[in-house]
Amino acid sequence: MKHDVTPEEKTGAGETDPPAKYSLPLPKDLDRCIGCPYPGVGFICWSPDGSCMRTDVERFSRRSKGR
């Protein structure tokens, strides 16, 4: 077993730039967001194609109830 441990500098260790920010346009139909618990979690819960996490979860739930 090797016990001789020497620290080594990691590449990019001196860089302290903030992470890149990404954004999506707001959903077209904001009425669907009323009463939805997912936006309060802190992540983007909609996608540009018009689907959102709430509708996806409802769809998965309907599939599992049919079993």
Secondary structure, 3 states (H helix, E strand, C coil): CCCCCCCCCCCCCCCCCCCCCCCCCCCCCHHHHCCCCCHHHCCCCECCCCCEHHHHHHHHHHHHHCC
